[in-house]
Amino acid sequence: MSDSQLPEAMIKRYIERRQTDLAALEKAFAQKEWETFCRVGHQLKGNAATFEFFDLETLGIELEKAGETKNEKEAERLLSAFGKWISARS
């Protein structure tokens, strides 16, 4: 995992909550609800660094931008990347 000073249980709960985010993004993508991409991306951008997941922070920035620009192709790519990120840590 990481060399974080945060308790392992806290990091595990953080990753588990990202599964909820992924489900929300998948639903939003199907409905073309871009505000969800903006919101989840913004939240990830703000909290991922706390857990030293700097790659997820970058993904959050990209998700937010995809939502703002309503870029369907990029949103689909990012959903896949987010799913892989979660799988690699679960």
Secondary structure, DSSP 8 states (H G I E B T S, - for coil): ----SS-HHHHHHHHHHHHHHHHHHHHHHHHT-HHHHHHHHHHHHHHTGGGT-HHHHHHHHHHHHHHHHT-HHHHHHHHHHHHHHHHHH-
